[in-house]
Amino acid sequence: MKRALLVLVLVLSGCGVQPSDPIGGSQATGALIYLIRANDNTVVPILRPTKHQTSASAALAMLAAFQVERSSGYRSEVPMQAEPMTVNGSTVTVPIDVTSLSTLATLQIVCTAAVPGPVTLVGGGQSRGPLTCPV
């Protein structure tokens, strides 16, 4: 009986832990980029750790320069020639003809741009879009 009473007192007292306000910390860092899962050609989000917050243009640069996940079964169809890409509002400007981009490369860029709403790709005197990320 005494043991049950002791357990009840401990449970009701919360073992002395007092509530506290959330502890502040630094903002999460990383870049969400969209790569192609090699086994089924599906575009999937991958979080790439970074030391600082990453702009949409910097995340897009990771698509063209990407190397790390190849051994993990991920790939990118965004060509290195697609760099540098810039984001201005809902428009992503690419230094190559956007009609030369594969469908998967286009999806990677549209999803990684992280623009709310439709995205238009512009480059090489051509445009594609407005396009939305289906992922």
BAMAR-615649 format. One record per residue (C-alpha): residue number from 1; chain; y, x, z. Coordinates in Angstrom, 3 decimals. Layout:
> seq / mol / north / east / up
> NUM / A / Y / X / Z
...
END
This chain:
> seq / mol / north / east / up
> 1 / A / 0.000 / 0.000 / 0.000
> 2 / A / 2.403 / 2.795 / 0.913
> 3 / A / 1.585 / 4.538 / -2.357
> 4 / A / 2.363 / 1.397 / -4.381
> 5 / A / 5.637 / 0.992 / -2.508
> 6 / A / 6.584 / 4.619 / -3.245
> 7 / A / 5.826 / 4.161 / -6.956
> 8 / A / 7.872 / 0.969 / -7.015
> 9 / A / 10.856 / 2.669 / -5.347
> 10 / A / 10.703 / 5.590 / -7.802
> 11 / A / 10.494 / 3.300 / -10.821
> 12 / A / 13.356 / 1.112 / -9.658
> 13 / A / 15.584 / 4.072 / -8.837
> 14 / A / 15.016 / 5.709 / -12.218
> 15 / A / 14.071 / 8.921 / -10.428
> 16 / A / 17.724 / 9.701 / -9.799
> 17 / A / 18.734 / 10.067 / -13.441
> 18 / A / 22.240 / 8.755 / -13.887
> 19 / A / 23.503 / 7.364 / -17.206
> 20 / A / 25.915 / 9.588 / -19.098
> 21 / A / 28.111 / 9.431 / -22.151
> 22 / A / 26.767 / 10.923 / -25.376
> 23 / A / 27.228 / 14.663 / -25.594
> 24 / A / 29.432 / 15.697 / -28.491
> 25 / A / 28.166 / 18.181 / -31.017
> 26 / A / 28.983 / 19.492 / -34.402
> 27 / A / 28.581 / 17.327 / -37.459
> 28 / A / 25.207 / 17.578 / -39.179
> 29 / A / 25.110 / 19.985 / -42.080
> 30 / A / 23.013 / 20.022 / -45.187
> 31 / A / 22.985 / 18.806 / -48.732
> 32 / A / 20.967 / 15.857 / -49.934
> 33 / A / 19.824 / 16.716 / -53.430
> 34 / A / 17.406 / 14.843 / -55.646
> 35 / A / 14.485 / 16.790 / -57.080
> 36 / A / 11.481 / 15.806 / -59.157
> 37 / A / 8.119 / 15.613 / -57.420
> 38 / A / 5.909 / 17.510 / -59.845
> 39 / A / 2.704 / 15.536 / -59.327
> 40 / A / 4.175 / 12.179 / -60.396
> 41 / A / 7.610 / 12.950 / -61.962
> 42 / A / 9.392 / 10.844 / -59.349
> 43 / A / 12.969 / 11.691 / -58.335
> 44 / A / 13.050 / 12.065 / -54.536
> 45 / A / 15.721 / 13.068 / -51.993
> 46 / A / 15.368 / 16.484 / -50.350
> 47 / A / 17.614 / 17.709 / -47.541
> 48 / A / 18.639 / 21.333 / -48.104
> 49 / A / 19.909 / 23.000 / -44.930
> 50 / A / 23.345 / 24.595 / -45.192
> 51 / A / 25.612 / 26.299 / -42.667
> 52 / A / 28.559 / 24.029 / -43.416
> 53 / A / 29.213 / 20.553 / -44.751
> 54 / A / 28.563 / 20.515 / -48.478
> 55 / A / 30.711 / 18.896 / -51.154
> 56 / A / 29.180 / 16.839 / -53.949
> 57 / A / 30.020 / 19.629 / -56.428
> 58 / A / 28.229 / 22.204 / -54.249
> 59 / A / 25.176 / 19.933 / -53.961
> 60 / A / 25.145 / 19.521 / -57.749
> 61 / A / 25.279 / 23.316 / -58.113
> 62 / A / 22.079 / 23.504 / -56.062
> 63 / A / 20.289 / 21.422 / -58.708
> 64 / A / 20.999 / 23.924 / -61.473
> 65 / A / 20.338 / 26.990 / -59.316
> 66 / A / 17.367 / 25.562 / -57.448
> 67 / A / 14.398 / 27.863 / -56.783
> 68 / A / 12.998 / 27.281 / -53.299
> 69 / A / 10.948 / 24.087 / -53.573
> 70 / A / 8.994 / 25.066 / -56.684
> 71 / A / 6.184 / 26.377 / -54.498
> 72 / A / 6.210 / 23.055 / -52.642
> 73 / A / 5.656 / 20.950 / -55.744
> 74 / A / 9.265 / 20.070 / -56.606
> 75 / A / 11.230 / 20.930 / -59.704
> 76 / A / 14.565 / 20.289 / -61.374
> 77 / A / 15.342 / 19.450 / -64.984
> 78 / A / 19.050 / 20.179 / -64.576
> 79 / A / 19.668 / 23.262 / -66.749
> 80 / A / 21.619 / 26.248 / -65.428
> 81 / A / 24.095 / 25.675 / -68.282
> 82 / A / 25.102 / 22.414 / -66.572
> 83 / A / 27.079 / 24.428 / -64.022
> 84 / A / 29.796 / 24.118 / -62.874
> 85 / A / 29.836 / 20.357 / -62.404
> 86 / A / 32.831 / 18.625 / -60.880
> 87 / A / 33.127 / 15.233 / -59.242
> 88 / A / 36.328 / 13.239 / -59.556
> 89 / A / 35.981 / 9.733 / -58.197
> 90 / A / 32.995 / 8.180 / -59.966
> 91 / A / 33.019 / 10.677 / -62.853
> 92 / A / 30.871 / 13.801 / -62.953
> 93 / A / 32.028 / 16.321 / -65.551
> 94 / A / 29.423 / 18.696 / -66.963
> 95 / A / 30.214 / 21.690 / -69.239
> 96 / A / 27.485 / 20.709 / -71.733
> 97 / A / 26.781 / 17.715 / -73.958
> 98 / A / 25.530 / 15.081 / -71.511
> 99 / A / 23.396 / 13.457 / -74.214
> 100 / A / 21.247 / 16.618 / -74.190
> 101 / A / 20.225 / 15.990 / -70.567
> 102 / A / 16.778 / 14.498 / -69.992
> 103 / A / 16.479 / 11.135 / -68.272
> 104 / A / 15.192 / 12.828 / -65.110
> 105 / A / 18.024 / 15.405 / -65.112
> 106 / A / 20.512 / 12.566 / -65.504
> 107 / A / 18.972 / 10.729 / -62.532
> 108 / A / 19.077 / 13.904 / -60.450
> 109 / A / 22.791 / 14.343 / -61.138
> 110 / A / 23.686 / 10.671 / -60.618
> 111 / A / 21.810 / 10.478 / -57.300
> 112 / A / 22.979 / 13.860 / -55.973
> 113 / A / 26.632 / 13.091 / -56.771
> 114 / A / 26.500 / 10.689 / -53.787
> 115 / A / 29.181 / 8.444 / -55.226
> 116 / A / 29.219 / 4.850 / -54.005
> 117 / A / 28.679 / 2.690 / -57.053
> 118 / A / 28.098 / 3.581 / -60.691
> 119 / A / 28.607 / 7.142 / -61.966
> 120 / A / 29.738 / 8.199 / -65.432
> 121 / A / 28.660 / 11.599 / -66.757
> 122 / A / 31.100 / 13.290 / -69.132
> 123 / A / 30.619 / 16.512 / -71.074
> 124 / A / 30.525 / 17.998 / -74.545
> 125 / A / 32.732 / 15.222 / -75.877
> 126 / A / 30.129 / 12.608 / -74.867
> 127 / A / 29.627 / 10.274 / -71.935
> 128 / A / 26.707 / 8.495 / -70.283
> 129 / A / 27.107 / 5.590 / -67.999
> 130 / A / 28.112 / 3.975 / -65.867
> 131 / A / 24.779 / 4.730 / -64.175
> 132 / A / 23.465 / 3.967 / -60.692
> 133 / A / 20.922 / 5.796 / -58.579
> 134 / A / 17.718 / 3.726 / -58.379
> 135 / A / 16.348 / 5.725 / -55.446
END
